[in-house]
Amino acid sequence: MSFKDEFDEDLGEDIEAPVPISKTPAGKTPTGGGRNIALYFTSTIGPGEKKQKLTVNNGNDVSDIKRTVGSIFGLNPADFHMSSGGVTMDESSPINNYSVSDGDEVLLIPASTAG
């Protein structure tokens, strides 16, 4: 008897895989539409520079993205600002107000030095 013969048995009915459920909370859909773009977030806070790539919807508010990025870097969102192209981003604005494109870099700068 071969290995295949030992474990080749009919189990009866075909079993269907469960339909995957989205892990995105229903209330977290971007309000301003937008599209997904990949951005590189660079933290200048603390010792050494840290960089992380994150795909975000450019219709999301800066404050929502700050919470996610803060979790990734272990930072409190109140302790830093995000900046792109030398402009500090306003938390109540969608990130697409700042002309960020796929592959751009966004700096995390300490709140005490942001202007």
LUMVO-697721 format. One record per residue: residue in three letters; residue number from 1; x, y, z of N, C-alpha, C, CB in turn. Coordinates in Angstrom, 3 decimals. Glycine has a CB too. Example, Ala and Ser with C-alpha at 12.3 -4.5 7.8 and 13.67 -1.06 7.14 Angstrom:
2
<residuo=Ala num=1 n.x=13.190 n.y=-5.690 n.z=7.800 ca.x=12.300 ca.y=-4.500 ca.z=7.800 c.x=13.200 c.y=-3.300 c.z=7.800 cb.x=11.308 cb.y=-4.473 cb.z=9.046>
<residuo=Ser num=2 n.x=12.850 n.y=-2.250 n.z=7.080 ca.x=13.670 ca.y=-1.060 ca.z=7.140 c.x=12.900 c.y=0.030 c.z=7.870 cb.x=14.084 cb.y=-0.598 cb.z=5.725>
This chain:
115
<residuo=Met num=1 n.x=0.841 n.y=-1.159 n.z=0.000 ca.x=0.000 ca.y=0.000 ca.z=0.000 c.x=0.901 c.y=1.240 c.z=0.000 cb.x=-0.965 cb.y=-0.013 cb.z=1.216>
<residuo=Ser num=2 n.x=0.573 n.y=2.184 n.z=-0.825 ca.x=1.382 ca.y=3.403 ca.z=-0.905 c.x=0.853 c.y=4.443 c.z=0.076 cb.x=1.382 cb.y=3.971 cb.z=-2.346>
<residuo=Phe num=3 n.x=1.648 n.y=5.453 n.z=0.303 ca.x=1.284 ca.y=6.543 ca.z=1.193 c.x=-0.005 c.y=7.205 c.z=0.710 cb.x=2.424 cb.y=7.573 cb.z=1.280>
<residuo=Lys num=4 n.x=-0.123 n.y=7.432 n.z=-0.586 ca.x=-1.298 ca.y=8.074 ca.z=-1.155 c.x=-2.548 c.y=7.243 c.z=-0.887 cb.x=-1.113 cb.y=8.289 cb.z=-2.660>
<residuo=Asp num=5 n.x=-2.458 n.y=5.933 n.z=-0.987 ca.x=-3.616 ca.y=5.073 ca.z=-0.769 c.x=-4.095 c.y=5.120 c.z=0.678 cb.x=-3.285 cb.y=3.644 cb.z=-1.156>
<residuo=Glu num=6 n.x=-3.166 n.y=5.266 n.z=1.624 ca.x=-3.538 ca.y=5.292 ca.z=3.030 c.x=-4.413 c.y=6.482 c.z=3.384 cb.x=-2.306 cb.y=5.304 cb.z=3.881>
<residuo=Phe num=7 n.x=-4.177 n.y=7.627 n.z=2.751 ca.x=-4.873 ca.y=8.853 ca.z=3.118 c.x=-5.866 c.y=9.316 c.z=2.061 cb.x=-3.878 cb.y=9.940 cb.z=3.377>
<residuo=Asp num=8 n.x=-6.113 n.y=8.510 n.z=1.070 ca.x=-7.036 ca.y=8.879 ca.z=0.010 c.x=-8.398 c.y=8.267 c.z=0.309 cb.x=-6.510 cb.y=8.417 cb.z=-1.376>
<residuo=Glu num=9 n.x=-9.215 n.y=9.017 n.z=1.047 ca.x=-10.540 ca.y=8.521 ca.z=1.364 c.x=-11.572 c.y=9.579 c.z=1.014 cb.x=-10.640 cb.y=8.129 cb.z=2.848>
<residuo=Asp num=10 n.x=-12.763 n.y=9.148 n.z=0.735 ca.x=-13.843 ca.y=10.059 ca.z=0.387 c.x=-14.490 c.y=10.524 c.z=1.680 cb.x=-14.888 cb.y=9.380 cb.z=-0.560>
<residuo=Leu num=11 n.x=-14.507 n.y=11.842 n.z=1.883 ca.x=-15.076 ca.y=12.396 ca.z=3.107 c.x=-16.538 c.y=12.782 c.z=2.921 cb.x=-14.275 cb.y=13.607 cb.z=3.559>
<residuo=Gly num=12 n.x=-17.106 n.y=12.462 n.z=1.806 ca.x=-18.515 ca.y=12.770 ca.z=1.578 c.x=-18.683 c.y=14.097 c.z=0.881 cb.x=-19.275 cb.y=12.776 cb.z=2.884>
<residuo=Glu num=13 n.x=-19.415 n.y=15.020 n.z=1.513 ca.x=-19.731 ca.y=16.306 ca.z=0.901 c.x=-18.479 c.y=17.167 c.z=0.736 cb.x=-20.772 cb.y=17.049 cb.z=1.740>
<residuo=Asp num=14 n.x=-18.550 n.y=18.035 n.z=-0.268 ca.x=-17.493 ca.y=19.024 ca.z=-0.426 c.x=-17.715 c.y=20.120 c.z=0.609 cb.x=-17.471 cb.y=19.611 cb.z=-1.878>
<residuo=Ile num=15 n.x=-16.648 n.y=20.558 n.z=1.204 ca.x=-16.744 ca.y=21.606 ca.z=2.213 c.x=-16.368 c.y=22.922 c.z=1.555 cb.x=-15.825 cb.y=21.306 cb.z=3.446>
<residuo=Glu num=16 n.x=-17.239 n.y=23.927 n.z=1.711 ca.x=-16.956 ca.y=25.244 ca.z=1.143 c.x=-16.238 c.y=26.093 c.z=2.182 cb.x=-18.262 cb.y=25.942 cb.z=0.670>
<residuo=Ala num=17 n.x=-15.266 n.y=26.849 n.z=1.706 ca.x=-14.535 ca.y=27.745 ca.z=2.592 c.x=-15.436 c.y=28.903 c.z=2.983 cb.x=-13.238 cb.y=28.260 cb.z=1.920>
<residuo=Pro num=18 n.x=-15.313 n.y=29.395 n.z=4.213 ca.x=-16.142 ca.y=30.527 ca.z=4.624 c.x=-15.761 c.y=31.784 c.z=3.834 cb.x=-15.997 cb.y=30.781 cb.z=6.143>
<residuo=Val num=19 n.x=-16.728 n.y=32.651 n.z=3.628 ca.x=-16.489 ca.y=33.904 ca.z=2.925 c.x=-15.717 c.y=34.823 c.z=3.855 cb.x=-17.827 cb.y=34.563 cb.z=2.459>
<residuo=Pro num=20 n.x=-14.572 n.y=35.368 n.z=3.389 ca.x=-13.788 ca.y=36.243 ca.z=4.263 c.x=-14.569 c.y=37.511 c.z=4.614 cb.x=-12.455 cb.y=36.612 cb.z=3.592>
<residuo=Ile num=21 n.x=-14.398 n.y=37.954 n.z=5.830 ca.x=-15.044 ca.y=39.169 ca.z=6.310 c.x=-13.991 c.y=40.269 c.z=6.368 cb.x=-15.714 cb.y=38.948 cb.z=7.709>
<residuo=Ser num=22 n.x=-14.348 n.y=41.448 n.z=5.885 ca.x=-13.428 ca.y=42.574 ca.z=5.891 c.x=-13.077 c.y=42.957 c.z=7.318 cb.x=-14.029 cb.y=43.770 cb.z=5.148>
<residuo=Lys num=23 n.x=-11.790 n.y=43.258 n.z=7.553 ca.x=-11.350 ca.y=43.701 ca.z=8.868 c.x=-11.342 c.y=45.214 c.z=8.971 cb.x=-9.970 cb.y=43.154 cb.z=9.174>
<residuo=Thr num=24 n.x=-11.716 n.y=45.899 n.z=7.895 ca.x=-11.778 ca.y=47.345 ca.z=7.913 c.x=-13.081 c.y=47.773 c.z=8.560 cb.x=-11.650 cb.y=47.926 cb.z=6.490>
<residuo=Pro num=25 n.x=-13.011 n.y=48.544 n.z=9.625 ca.x=-14.249 ca.y=48.985 ca.z=10.273 c.x=-15.108 c.y=49.780 c.z=9.299 cb.x=-13.938 cb.y=49.832 cb.z=11.521>
<residuo=Ala num=26 n.x=-16.421 n.y=49.575 n.z=9.371 ca.x=-17.345 ca.y=50.238 ca.z=8.456 c.x=-17.237 c.y=51.754 c.z=8.547 cb.x=-18.772 cb.y=49.804 cb.z=8.744>
<residuo=Gly num=27 n.x=-16.978 n.y=52.284 n.z=9.720 ca.x=-16.891 ca.y=53.731 ca.z=9.899 c.x=-15.578 c.y=54.326 c.z=9.452 cb.x=-17.113 cb.y=54.072 cb.z=11.320>
<residuo=Lys num=28 n.x=-14.648 n.y=53.550 n.z=8.977 ca.x=-13.331 ca.y=54.040 ca.z=8.616 c.x=-13.138 c.y=54.201 c.z=7.116 cb.x=-12.292 cb.y=53.120 cb.z=9.153>
<residuo=Thr num=29 n.x=-14.223 n.y=54.237 n.z=6.354 ca.x=-14.069 ca.y=54.457 ca.z=4.929 c.x=-13.714 c.y=55.919 c.z=4.706 cb.x=-15.359 cb.y=54.065 cb.z=4.154>
<residuo=Pro num=30 n.x=-12.830 n.y=56.217 n.z=3.768 ca.x=-12.418 ca.y=57.593 ca.z=3.551 c.x=-13.611 c.y=58.452 c.z=3.156 cb.x=-11.330 cb.y=57.665 cb.z=2.479>
<residuo=Thr num=31 n.x=-13.699 n.y=59.627 n.z=3.754 ca.x=-14.835 ca.y=60.495 ca.z=3.493 c.x=-14.702 c.y=61.239 c.z=2.178 cb.x=-14.999 cb.y=61.476 cb.z=4.616>
<residuo=Gly num=32 n.x=-13.502 n.y=61.536 n.z=1.761 ca.x=-13.318 ca.y=62.329 ca.z=0.552 c.x=-13.005 c.y=61.503 c.z=-0.674 cb.x=-12.235 cb.y=63.316 cb.z=0.762>
<residuo=Gly num=33 n.x=-13.321 n.y=60.224 n.z=-0.664 ca.x=-12.963 ca.y=59.382 ca.z=-1.811 c.x=-11.471 c.y=59.142 c.z=-1.794 cb.x=-13.397 cb.y=60.033 cb.z=-3.153>
<residuo=Gly num=34 n.x=-10.850 n.y=59.249 n.z=-2.928 ca.x=-9.409 ca.y=59.091 ca.z=-3.001 c.x=-9.001 c.y=57.734 c.z=-3.515 cb.x=-8.801 cb.y=59.321 cb.z=-1.663>
<residuo=Arg num=35 n.x=-7.691 n.y=57.544 n.z=-3.549 ca.x=-7.129 ca.y=56.278 ca.z=-4.029 c.x=-5.969 c.y=55.893 c.z=-3.122 cb.x=-6.660 cb.y=56.389 cb.z=-5.520>
<residuo=Asn num=36 n.x=-5.601 n.y=54.632 n.z=-3.170 ca.x=-4.494 ca.y=54.144 ca.z=-2.348 c.x=-3.162 c.y=54.509 c.z=-2.975 cb.x=-4.590 cb.y=52.627 cb.z=-2.155>
<residuo=Ile num=37 n.x=-2.269 n.y=55.033 n.z=-2.143 ca.x=-0.910 ca.y=55.349 ca.z=-2.569 c.x=0.059 c.y=54.846 c.z=-1.503 cb.x=-0.734 cb.y=56.887 cb.z=-2.810>
<residuo=Ala num=38 n.x=1.265 n.y=54.514 n.z=-1.920 ca.x=2.304 ca.y=54.067 ca.z=-0.991 c.x=3.178 c.y=55.269 c.z=-0.638 cb.x=3.164 cb.y=52.903 cb.z=-1.609>
<residuo=Leu num=39 n.x=3.321 n.y=55.527 n.z=0.652 ca.x=4.155 ca.y=56.624 ca.z=1.134 c.x=5.219 c.y=56.074 c.z=2.073 cb.x=3.300 cb.y=57.704 cb.z=1.847>
<residuo=Tyr num=40 n.x=6.350 n.y=56.750 n.z=2.124 ca.x=7.425 ca.y=56.387 ca.z=3.033 c.x=7.419 c.y=57.392 c.z=4.181 cb.x=8.814 cb.y=56.360 cb.z=2.300>
<residuo=Phe num=41 n.x=7.180 n.y=56.901 n.z=5.387 ca.x=7.152 ca.y=57.753 ca.z=6.569 c.x=8.491 c.y=57.625 c.z=7.269 cb.x=5.977 cb.y=57.371 cb.z=7.524>
<residuo=Thr num=42 n.x=9.149 n.y=58.762 n.z=7.475 ca.x=10.452 ca.y=58.794 ca.z=8.113 c.x=10.346 c.y=59.545 c.z=9.426 cb.x=11.504 cb.y=59.442 cb.z=7.192>
<residuo=Ser num=43 n.x=10.711 n.y=58.885 n.z=10.518 ca.x=10.670 ca.y=59.499 ca.z=11.838 c.x=12.032 c.y=60.094 c.z=12.172 cb.x=10.248 cb.y=58.471 cb.z=12.908>
<residuo=Thr num=44 n.x=12.022 n.y=61.372 n.z=12.513 ca.x=13.242 ca.y=62.043 ca.z=12.961 c.x=13.228 c.y=62.183 c.z=14.478 cb.x=13.385 cb.y=63.431 cb.z=12.290>
<residuo=Ile num=45 n.x=12.295 n.y=61.483 n.z=15.127 ca.x=12.129 ca.y=61.572 ca.z=16.575 c.x=12.904 c.y=60.441 c.z=17.238 cb.x=10.626 cb.y=61.515 cb.z=16.969>
<residuo=Gly num=46 n.x=13.674 n.y=60.798 n.z=18.250 ca.x=14.432 ca.y=59.785 ca.z=18.980 c.x=15.760 c.y=59.489 c.z=18.294 cb.x=13.614 cb.y=58.502 cb.z=19.111>
<residuo=Pro num=47 n.x=16.493 n.y=58.524 n.z=18.858 ca.x=17.818 ca.y=58.195 ca.z=18.303 c.x=17.681 c.y=57.442 c.z=16.975 cb.x=18.634 cb.y=57.346 cb.z=19.313>
<residuo=Gly num=48 n.x=18.418 n.y=57.877 n.z=15.993 ca.x=18.414 ca.y=57.206 ca.z=14.697 c.x=17.178 c.y=57.525 c.z=13.892 cb.x=18.526 cb.y=55.721 cb.z=14.880>
<residuo=Glu num=49 n.x=17.329 n.y=57.441 n.z=12.603 ca.x=16.222 ca.y=57.693 ca.z=11.690 c.x=15.550 c.y=56.369 c.z=11.356 cb.x=16.709 cb.y=58.409 cb.z=10.399>
<residuo=Lys num=50 n.x=14.220 n.y=56.340 n.z=11.431 ca.x=13.472 ca.y=55.126 ca.z=11.113 c.x=12.557 c.y=55.419 c.z=9.939 cb.x=12.657 cb.y=54.619 cb.z=12.341>
<residuo=Lys num=51 n.x=12.438 n.y=54.451 n.z=9.033 ca.x=11.618 ca.y=54.639 ca.z=7.849 c.x=10.683 c.y=53.448 c.z=7.684 cb.x=12.498 cb.y=54.824 cb.z=6.592>
<residuo=Gln num=52 n.x=9.433 n.y=53.725 n.z=7.313 ca.x=8.430 ca.y=52.674 ca.z=7.136 c.x=7.562 c.y=53.013 c.z=5.933 cb.x=7.558 cb.y=52.508 cb.z=8.416>
<residuo=Lys num=53 n.x=7.318 n.y=52.018 n.z=5.097 ca.x=6.428 ca.y=52.194 ca.z=3.951 c.x=5.015 c.y=51.830 c.z=4.380 cb.x=6.885 cb.y=51.324 cb.z=2.736>
<residuo=Leu num=54 n.x=4.038 n.y=52.649 n.z=3.986 ca.x=2.652 ca.y=52.416 ca.z=4.351 c.x=1.759 c.y=52.820 c.z=3.184 cb.x=2.275 cb.y=53.199 cb.z=5.638>
<residuo=Thr num=55 n.x=0.780 n.y=51.978 n.z=2.870 ca.x=-0.195 ca.y=52.309 ca.z=1.842 c.x=-1.376 c.y=52.986 c.z=2.521 cb.x=-0.645 cb.y=51.039 cb.z=1.049>
<residuo=Val num=56 n.x=-1.702 n.y=54.186 n.z=2.052 ca.x=-2.797 ca.y=54.967 ca.z=2.633 c.x=-3.745 c.y=55.409 c.z=1.526 cb.x=-2.253 cb.y=56.199 cb.z=3.412>
<residuo=Asn num=57 n.x=-4.964 n.y=55.724 n.z=1.917 ca.x=-5.913 ca.y=56.302 ca.z=0.973 c.x=-5.727 c.y=57.807 c.z=1.050 cb.x=-7.407 cb.y=55.876 cb.z=1.289>
<residuo=Asn num=58 n.x=-5.467 n.y=58.438 n.z=-0.084 ca.x=-5.155 ca.y=59.868 ca.z=-0.041 c.x=-6.379 c.y=60.735 c.z=0.258 cb.x=-4.543 cb.y=60.296 cb.z=-1.356>
<residuo=Gly num=59 n.x=-7.548 n.y=60.132 n.z=0.426 ca.x=-8.729 ca.y=60.870 ca.z=0.857 c.x=-8.881 c.y=60.918 c.z=2.368 cb.x=-9.954 cb.y=60.261 cb.z=0.253>
<residuo=Asn num=60 n.x=-8.039 n.y=60.166 n.z=3.096 ca.x=-8.112 ca.y=60.142 ca.z=4.564 c.x=-7.547 c.y=61.428 c.z=5.157 cb.x=-7.351 cb.y=58.926 cb.z=5.124>
<residuo=Asp num=61 n.x=-8.105 n.y=61.823 n.z=6.302 ca.x=-7.587 ca.y=62.988 ca.z=7.013 c.x=-6.208 c.y=62.687 c.z=7.582 cb.x=-8.549 cb.y=63.412 cb.z=8.137>
<residuo=Val num=62 n.x=-5.410 n.y=63.732 n.z=7.697 ca.x=-4.068 ca.y=63.621 ca.z=8.260 c.x=-4.140 c.y=63.040 c.z=9.677 cb.x=-3.366 cb.y=65.004 cb.z=8.273>
<residuo=Ser num=63 n.x=-5.148 n.y=63.422 n.z=10.459 ca.x=-5.252 ca.y=62.925 ca.z=11.842 c.x=-5.413 c.y=61.408 c.z=11.890 cb.x=-6.432 cb.y=63.590 cb.z=12.557>
<residuo=Asp num=64 n.x=-6.172 n.y=60.833 n.z=10.957 ca.x=-6.337 ca.y=59.375 ca.z=10.915 c.x=-5.017 c.y=58.687 c.z=10.579 cb.x=-7.415 cb.y=58.983 cb.z=9.884>
<residuo=Ile num=65 n.x=-4.297 n.y=59.250 n.z=9.640 ca.x=-3.014 ca.y=58.677 ca.z=9.233 c.x=-1.995 c.y=58.818 c.z=10.371 cb.x=-2.489 cb.y=59.368 cb.z=7.942>
<residuo=Lys num=66 n.x=-2.036 n.y=59.952 n.z=11.088 ca.x=-1.130 ca.y=60.150 ca.z=12.230 c.x=-1.339 c.y=59.074 c.z=13.296 cb.x=-1.341 cb.y=61.545 cb.z=12.845>
<residuo=Arg num=67 n.x=-2.583 n.y=58.704 n.z=13.555 ca.x=-2.847 ca.y=57.658 ca.z=14.561 c.x=-2.222 c.y=56.331 c.z=14.130 cb.x=-4.376 cb.y=57.482 cb.z=14.780>
<residuo=Thr num=68 n.x=-2.383 n.y=55.995 n.z=12.853 ca.x=-1.813 ca.y=54.742 ca.z=12.355 c.x=-0.294 c.y=54.781 c.z=12.398 cb.x=-2.292 cb.y=54.464 cb.z=10.927>
<residuo=Val num=69 n.x=0.282 n.y=55.854 n.z=11.911 ca.x=1.747 ca.y=55.991 ca.z=11.881 c.x=2.304 c.y=56.034 c.z=13.305 cb.x=2.164 cb.y=57.272 cb.z=11.102>
<residuo=Gly num=70 n.x=1.589 n.y=56.703 n.z=14.209 ca.x=2.024 ca.y=56.754 ca.z=15.605 c.x=2.098 c.y=55.364 c.z=16.210 cb.x=1.083 cb.y=57.627 cb.z=16.425>
<residuo=Ser num=71 n.x=1.126 n.y=54.521 n.z=15.876 ca.x=1.134 ca.y=53.141 ca.z=16.368 c.x=2.329 c.y=52.372 c.z=15.824 cb.x=-0.165 cb.y=52.428 cb.z=15.984>
<residuo=Ile num=72 n.x=2.633 n.y=52.574 n.z=14.562 ca.x=3.756 ca.y=51.868 ca.z=13.935 c.x=5.089 c.y=52.252 c.z=14.588 cb.x=3.802 cb.y=52.175 cb.z=12.426>
<residuo=Phe num=73 n.x=5.272 n.y=53.548 n.z=14.846 ca.x=6.537 ca.y=54.028 ca.z=15.398 c.x=6.537 c.y=54.092 c.z=16.929 cb.x=6.847 cb.y=55.394 cb.z=14.837>
<residuo=Gly num=74 n.x=5.423 n.y=53.759 n.z=17.567 ca.x=5.341 ca.y=53.823 ca.z=19.019 c.x=5.336 c.y=55.250 c.z=19.539 cb.x=6.485 cb.y=53.068 cb.z=19.631>
<residuo=Leu num=75 n.x=4.657 n.y=56.141 n.z=18.830 ca.x=4.616 ca.y=57.554 ca.z=19.199 c.x=3.176 c.y=57.982 c.z=19.468 cb.x=5.241 cb.y=58.428 cb.z=18.087>
<residuo=Asn num=76 n.x=3.023 n.y=58.944 n.z=20.365 ca.x=1.719 ca.y=59.550 ca.z=20.599 c.x=1.481 c.y=60.561 c.z=19.468 cb.x=1.644 cb.y=60.239 cb.z=22.028>
<residuo=Pro num=77 n.x=0.347 n.y=60.499 n.z=18.765 ca.x=0.095 ca.y=61.433 ca.z=17.656 c.x=0.188 c.y=62.909 c.z=18.054 cb.x=-1.270 cb.y=61.167 cb.z=17.079>
<residuo=Ala num=78 n.x=-0.037 n.y=63.235 n.z=19.319 ca.x=0.074 ca.y=64.628 ca.z=19.764 c.x=1.527 c.y=65.097 c.z=19.844 cb.x=-0.592 cb.y=64.795 cb.z=21.125>
<residuo=Asp num=79 n.x=2.467 n.y=64.161 n.z=19.824 ca.x=3.880 ca.y=64.496 ca.z=19.989 c.x=4.608 c.y=64.779 c.z=18.677 cb.x=4.573 cb.y=63.383 cb.z=20.702>
<residuo=Phe num=80 n.x=3.925 n.y=64.622 n.z=17.542 ca.x=4.604 ca.y=64.870 ca.z=16.273 c.x=3.646 c.y=65.462 c.z=15.244 cb.x=5.218 cb.y=63.576 cb.z=15.736>
<residuo=His num=81 n.x=4.246 n.y=66.075 n.z=14.230 ca.x=3.518 ca.y=66.576 ca.z=13.067 c.x=4.048 c.y=65.844 c.z=11.847 cb.x=3.671 cb.y=68.131 cb.z=12.910>
<residuo=Met num=82 n.x=3.263 n.y=65.840 n.z=10.783 ca.x=3.712 ca.y=65.255 ca.z=9.518 c.x=3.994 c.y=66.396 c.z=8.556 cb.x=2.645 cb.y=64.262 cb.z=8.925>
<residuo=Ser num=83 n.x=5.045 n.y=66.215 n.z=7.761 ca.x=5.467 ca.y=67.253 ca.z=6.835 c.x=5.861 c.y=66.634 c.z=5.502 cb.x=6.635 cb.y=68.061 cb.z=7.420>
<residuo=Ser num=84 n.x=5.466 n.y=67.307 n.z=4.417 ca.x=5.851 ca.y=66.866 ca.z=3.079 c.x=6.173 c.y=68.097 c.z=2.245 cb.x=4.721 cb.y=66.013 cb.z=2.410>
<residuo=Gly num=85 n.x=7.288 n.y=68.051 n.z=1.569 ca.x=7.691 ca.y=69.185 ca.z=0.738 c.x=7.912 c.y=70.453 c.z=1.537 cb.x=6.658 cb.y=69.439 cb.z=-0.317>
<residuo=Gly num=86 n.x=8.304 n.y=70.325 n.z=2.803 ca.x=8.561 ca.y=71.484 ca.z=3.646 c.x=7.311 c.y=72.106 c.z=4.242 cb.x=9.286 cb.y=72.509 cb.z=2.866>
<residuo=Val num=87 n.x=6.147 n.y=71.486 n.z=4.035 ca.x=4.882 ca.y=72.012 ca.z=4.552 c.x=4.379 c.y=71.108 c.z=5.669 cb.x=3.821 cb.y=72.128 cb.z=3.422>
<residuo=Thr num=88 n.x=4.068 n.y=71.700 n.z=6.831 ca.x=3.488 ca.y=70.951 ca.z=7.931 c.x=2.009 c.y=70.746 c.z=7.645 cb.x=3.703 cb.y=71.679 cb.z=9.287>
<residuo=Met num=89 n.x=1.567 n.y=69.502 n.z=7.750 ca.x=0.190 ca.y=69.146 ca.z=7.400 c.x=-0.777 c.y=69.451 c.z=8.534 cb.x=0.104 cb.y=67.670 cb.z=7.034>
<residuo=Asp num=90 n.x=-1.935 n.y=70.012 n.z=8.191 ca.x=-3.002 ca.y=70.290 ca.z=9.139 c.x=-3.789 c.y=69.006 c.z=9.375 cb.x=-3.931 cb.y=71.429 cb.z=8.624>
<residuo=Glu num=91 n.x=-4.019 n.y=68.664 n.z=10.638 ca.x=-4.654 ca.y=67.388 ca.z=10.978 c.x=-6.079 c.y=67.249 c.z=10.445 cb.x=-4.668 cb.y=67.218 cb.z=12.467>
<residuo=Ser num=92 n.x=-6.785 n.y=68.348 n.z=10.241 ca.x=-8.181 ca.y=68.258 ca.z=9.805 c.x=-8.324 c.y=68.204 c.z=8.285 cb.x=-8.963 cb.y=69.437 cb.z=10.343>
<residuo=Ser num=93 n.x=-7.214 n.y=68.247 n.z=7.570 ca.x=-7.248 ca.y=68.219 ca.z=6.107 c.x=-6.972 c.y=66.819 c.z=5.580 cb.x=-6.233 cb.y=69.206 cb.z=5.529>
<residuo=Pro num=94 n.x=-7.560 n.y=66.477 n.z=4.422 ca.x=-7.190 ca.y=65.200 ca.z=3.796 c.x=-5.762 c.y=65.290 c.z=3.274 cb.x=-8.174 cb.y=64.834 cb.z=2.641>
<residuo=Ile num=95 n.x=-5.104 n.y=64.164 n.z=3.257 ca.x=-3.689 ca.y=64.174 ca.z=2.852 c.x=-3.513 c.y=64.555 c.z=1.384 cb.x=-3.063 cb.y=62.804 cb.z=3.103>
<residuo=Asn num=96 n.x=-4.557 n.y=64.373 n.z=0.558 ca.x=-4.413 ca.y=64.743 ca.z=-0.855 c.x=-4.378 c.y=66.256 c.z=-1.060 cb.x=-5.553 cb.y=64.147 cb.z=-1.667>
<residuo=Asn num=97 n.x=-4.625 n.y=67.061 n.z=-0.013 ca.x=-4.460 ca.y=68.516 ca.z=-0.109 c.x=-2.988 c.y=68.913 c.z=-0.228 cb.x=-5.083 cb.y=69.199 cb.z=1.111>
<residuo=Tyr num=98 n.x=-2.087 n.y=67.976 n.z=0.038 ca.x=-0.658 ca.y=68.289 ca.z=0.082 c.x=0.112 c.y=67.736 c.z=-1.114 cb.x=-0.060 cb.y=67.750 cb.z=1.355>
<residuo=Ser num=99 n.x=-0.575 n.y=67.383 n.z=-2.158 ca.x=0.046 ca.y=66.931 ca.z=-3.418 c.x=1.065 c.y=65.814 c.z=-3.216 cb.x=0.722 cb.y=68.100 cb.z=-4.107>
<residuo=Val num=100 n.x=0.767 n.y=64.886 n.z=-2.309 ca.x=1.651 ca.y=63.733 ca.z=-2.145 c.x=1.309 c.y=62.709 c.z=-3.214 cb.x=1.522 cb.y=63.114 cb.z=-0.716>
<residuo=Ser num=101 n.x=2.332 n.y=62.104 n.z=-3.767 ca.x=2.171 ca.y=61.104 ca.z=-4.824 c.x=2.718 c.y=59.773 c.z=-4.357 cb.x=2.875 cb.y=61.549 cb.z=-6.121>
<residuo=Asp num=102 n.x=2.366 n.y=58.739 n.z=-5.086 ca.x=2.847 ca.y=57.401 ca.z=-4.800 c.x=4.375 c.y=57.408 c.z=-4.719 cb.x=2.359 cb.y=56.405 cb.z=-5.875>
<residuo=Gly num=103 n.x=4.930 n.y=56.915 n.z=-3.612 ca.x=6.374 ca.y=56.826 ca.z=-3.428 c.x=6.999 c.y=58.025 c.z=-2.732 cb.x=7.021 cb.y=56.645 cb.z=-4.741>
<residuo=Asp num=104 n.x=6.216 n.y=59.058 n.z=-2.409 ca.x=6.756 ca.y=60.240 ca.z=-1.730 c.x=7.118 c.y=59.940 c.z=-0.282 cb.x=5.750 cb.y=61.387 cb.z=-1.783>
<residuo=Glu num=105 n.x=7.953 n.y=60.805 n.z=0.280 ca.x=8.368 ca.y=60.679 ca.z=1.672 c.x=7.628 c.y=61.713 c.z=2.518 cb.x=9.906 cb.y=60.852 cb.z=1.808>
<residuo=Val num=106 n.x=7.182 n.y=61.285 n.z=3.696 ca.x=6.534 ca.y=62.162 ca.z=4.664 c.x=7.366 c.y=62.097 c.z=5.932 cb.x=5.031 cb.y=61.747 cb.z=4.930>
<residuo=Leu num=107 n.x=7.747 n.y=63.259 n.z=6.442 ca.x=8.560 ca.y=63.314 ca.z=7.656 c.x=7.692 c.y=63.430 c.z=8.880 cb.x=9.534 cb.y=64.475 cb.z=7.602>
<residuo=Leu num=108 n.x=8.090 n.y=62.735 n.z=9.936 ca.x=7.478 ca.y=62.906 ca.z=11.254 c.x=8.431 c.y=63.775 c.z=12.049 cb.x=7.204 cb.y=61.518 cb.z=11.977>
<residuo=Ile num=109 n.x=7.965 n.y=64.943 n.z=12.448 ca.x=8.838 ca.y=65.884 ca.z=13.157 c.x=8.238 c.y=66.155 c.z=14.539 cb.x=9.014 cb.y=67.223 cb.z=12.345>
<residuo=Pro num=110 n.x=9.099 n.y=66.348 n.z=15.539 ca.x=8.591 ca.y=66.614 ca.z=16.896 c.x=7.682 c.y=67.835 c.z=16.913 cb.x=9.758 cb.y=66.819 cb.z=17.878>
<residuo=Ala num=111 n.x=6.618 n.y=67.783 n.z=17.684 ca.x=5.661 ca.y=68.883 ca.z=17.766 c.x=6.334 c.y=70.162 c.z=18.277 cb.x=4.489 cb.y=68.499 cb.z=18.681>
<residuo=Ser num=112 n.x=7.344 n.y=70.032 n.z=19.097 ca.x=8.002 ca.y=71.225 ca.z=19.667 c.x=8.823 c.y=71.994 c.z=18.637 cb.x=8.903 cb.y=70.819 cb.z=20.825>
<residuo=Thr num=113 n.x=9.211 n.y=71.354 n.z=17.515 ca.x=10.037 ca.y=72.053 ca.z=16.513 c.x=9.283 c.y=72.379 c.z=15.233 cb.x=11.246 cb.y=71.217 cb.z=16.172>
<residuo=Ala num=114 n.x=8.039 n.y=71.931 n.z=15.121 ca.x=7.272 ca.y=72.183 ca.z=13.892 c.x=6.821 c.y=73.634 c.z=13.872 cb.x=6.043 cb.y=71.228 cb.z=13.787>
<residuo=Gly num=115 n.x=6.762 n.y=74.187 n.z=12.658 ca.x=6.352 ca.y=75.583 ca.z=12.570 c.x=5.142 c.y=75.787 c.z=11.735 cb.x=7.443 cb.y=76.403 cb.z=12.034>
